[in-house]
C-alpha cells in the first residue's frame, strides 16, 4: 500500500495489518538508490507474492530454500491472472488474434516476463539482506554464473552473446514492433478534421520520435521535427505510397502555421496533385 513518506513510498502489510520490516528495509534501499516510486511499487508486489507463499507454507523468510522458489514458479505458471478476466460479452478470448488490429490479446495466466521479473526481485531481496548479514547463507533463487560473466562487463556496442537461461526462468518470445495496420492509419488520418492536427501527427510519426519525447514537445522541437520529416521524405522517395502521401500533405498543411518562422528551404513545396 502507498504510505505518506518518501523512503520508501510503498509498504507491505501482513494479515494483521502490520508492516513487514524486512521488505520495508529492502524497498527503502531501492528508494534511496534513486529508484522511481513505480519501481518500488512493482518490487513490493513481487515481495507480496513471495511472502504470501511463505505464510501459506509456514516457512520463515530466513529459512527459505530453492524448493519454495520452485513452488512459486509453478503456481505463477498454473494460476489464472485475475487482471485477465473479461467482463464484457464481446471481449476477445485470451490467446486469440484481434481481427481488426492484428494483435493477440494477453494470455489468461501470468506472462513469462512477469515470472522472470518476480525471480530477480526475490533474488535482490536476499542479496540485500545477505549484505547486511541476515537471511540464509545461499540465495534461494538460482542464477546462471555463465550469463553473469557474459553480460557483466559487456559493451553496449557489442552484440549480445547467446547464453543459457538460469533455471526456473521462462523463455520469452520475441515480440514484433508495435504498429497499427495501414487501414487503421488511413481511418485515423481521415477522421481528424483539423489540418494542423493531421500535420502534427504525420510529422511525429515520420520523425520516429518516442512517446516520452512527444509528451515533452515544445514549439522549437516541433520545428526540428518538421525539418527532419521533410528531409526524410526527399531522401527516401521509395517509401510506401500512403506514407509519402501523408507526409506531403502534412508538410503542405503545416506550412501556414510555421512558414513565417522557418527558412524558405525548410518546408519544400508539395509535390503531386
Secondary structure, 3 states (H helix, E strand, C coil): CECCCCCCCECCECCCCCECHHHHHHHHHHHHCCCCHHHHHHHHHHHHHHHHHHHHHCCCHHHCCHHHHHHHHHHHHHCECHHHCCCCCCCCCCCCECCCCCCECCCCECCHHHHHHHHHHHHHHHHHHHHCCCCCCCCCCCCCHHHHHHHHCCCCCCCCCCCCCCCCCCCCCCCCCCCCCHHHHHHHHHHCCCHHHHHHHHHHHHHCCCHHHHHCCCHHHHHHHHHHHHHHHHHCCCCCHHHHHHHHHHHHHHHHHHHHHCCHHHCCCCCCC
